[in-house]
Amino acid sequence: MSTNSNAEFPRVHLRSGRGPQSALWFVLACLLFATAATSAQSVADNYTPVTDGMLETPPPGDWPMWRRTYGHWGHSPLSQINTSNVGTLRLAWAWTMGEGRQETTPLIHDGMMFLVQACDFVEALDVRDGSRVWQYRRDQVEHPANLACANRNGALYEDKVFIATHDAHLVALDAKTGEVEWDRQIGDWTIGQHYSGGPMIIKGRVVAGMSGCYHLNTRCWVSAHNVDTGDEVWRTHTIPGPGEFGYNSWGDIPEEDRRGGSAWNSPSYDPELNLIYTGVGVPIPWASVQRGTGDGDVLYTNSTLALDADTGEIVWYFQHIPNDEWDLDHPFARLVLETEVSPGNVEWMNNAITPGGRRKIVTGIPGKTGIVWALDAATGAFLWAQPTNHQNVIVDIDAESRRVILNSSLKFPEVGEPVFVCPSALGGINWQATAYHPGTNALYAPTNNVCMDLTLNEFRDRLGAHHGSARIVQTPAPDIDGQIGQFTAMDLTTGEPLWVYRQRAGIGGSVLTTGGGLVFVTDDARRFRAFDASSGDILWEQILNSSAGGFPVSYMHDGVQYIAIASGGGINFRGLTPEIQQPGRGNMLFVFRLP
């Protein structure tokens, strides 16, 4: 299933003829080949195992997991590139990536970069210039789920690279050679199951959430596996089984019709609390009249689950949208951090909390509604919530009962009757990630002001299908003056914005913050920008070949800081901004540095 190659050497054309000039060209050619071979070989030779300590506190120049740290901050402490010099940032090198839906996160350790790309194509590169060290390409299957070929990240641990595949396998590759160490089937791709979010390594185990549970009795799960063998250690389903808490929330529909709950992004983790935080997606089909679930909450869809890292037991849960009707997924990144909690002028807050105390919280924008949530990390208690983009789904939150109150006028009375919902099923935000900056104690959120006219279809139960529940027409949100994209810096002490930047182009990119006081993000107009984290001023801009579906990272090698971003694919809102054009191709990795 894998193919491996040495570094790609430069092409050298020898001049014909004899004499000193030909000999000189021959010597130069040999030197070039020898230099390239030595460079590629030395990178792998110097690779050292990634330890548990490195994962808990990554070396400043490394990026060993999806959002760099267990808390999903998306933050690099590097400060060589900063607010005073970022204006001189320039291209260091670029690399053409494989075809497909590009959503990759470059992983960096010991001079090697690992690109886990669309359709389970992995390349290891030299971080200095992009020279390829090895590649792994998995055989493709005729998958019934049309989104099955996206890969957002891998994970590094010991001397291995771990990936989760489109055909529902977990695979361990040798980090130095790309050879397969082990390959274990976890789900059944023939009925639509697949991985799209990658794994995390937690307490020496590979932890990943299954997606694509759309067909007969295929409720999803999160599972943990031995890093040396792939053997399963525990499995926690995201939809309760008979006799479990929450089973009755699905009404009296048969067991085989309780579907969905995909955990389709990587979980976060807090070592002190020993809790894994994972998000859960929507029920299938989308609407209660199609499911036959009535007014039940359909747990644990659209919830945050806190799992015991040793056993997988659910310690607490918080459901952000009970009984979802609109495909408003909530499986996105949960950030874990400690902050003072003194809610100010926020939409919803828990009046029982004492302002001014410090707490460890689970925060971020976990779902498509674009709402920033703050929950107590140890107990799941609701603290506060604040919208960013326009939404009309949630009208209130009962802090004491932890119950979210939905807009009753949006319930579907019958199939075929349209309803106006904000945001759209594409989301105020989708899987593109927020980021946290400890210097400002702010969350940086790329969201969009989009709504939809949604009309339910007669549901047809088709193998692997999940997007046929309704017809959707996207529209701009009301009263936005045509400004689709919104970039918000949210103070996590008060829940109030530090600053808000609005623009015509949608903002479909993920966010990177750095120790240099910078915030990087991309948009639908192909712009990769650096903002001042404190003021929101734009300090640098580069137009890429395509909008960026990948997650930006920063790393350091030989005393030089780099910024890397993978372009091509990703979420976009260009359907609402037809003047912004872009070809549907262009998978490219760009790497920048100072002069």
Secondary structure, DSSP 8 states (H G I E B T S, - for coil): ----------------S-SHHHHHHHHHHHHHHHHHHHHHHHHHHT---B-HHHHHS--TT-B-STTSSTT---EE---SS-TTTGGG-EEEEEEE--SS-B----EEETTEEEEEEGGGEEEEEETTT--EEEEEE------SSTTTT-B---EEEBTEEEEE-TTSEEEEEETTT--EEEEEE-S-GGGT-B--S--EEETTEEEEE-B---SSS---EEEEEETTT--EEEEEESS--TTSTTGGGGTT--GGG-EE----S--EEETTTTEEEEEB--EESSSHHHHT-TT---TTTTEEEEEETTT--EEEEEESSTT-SS---B-S--EEEEEE----S-SEE-TTS-TT-EEEEEEE--STT-EEEEEETTT--EEEEEE-S---SEEEEETTTTEEEE-GGGS-SSTT--EEESS-TT-SS-SS--EEETTTTEEEEEEE-EEEEEEE------TT--S-SEEEEEEE-TTSTT--EEEEEEETTTS-EEEEEEESS------EEETTTEEEEE-TTSEEEEEETTT--EEEEEE-SS-B-S--EEEEETTEEEEEEEEB-----GGG-TTS---S---EEEEEE--
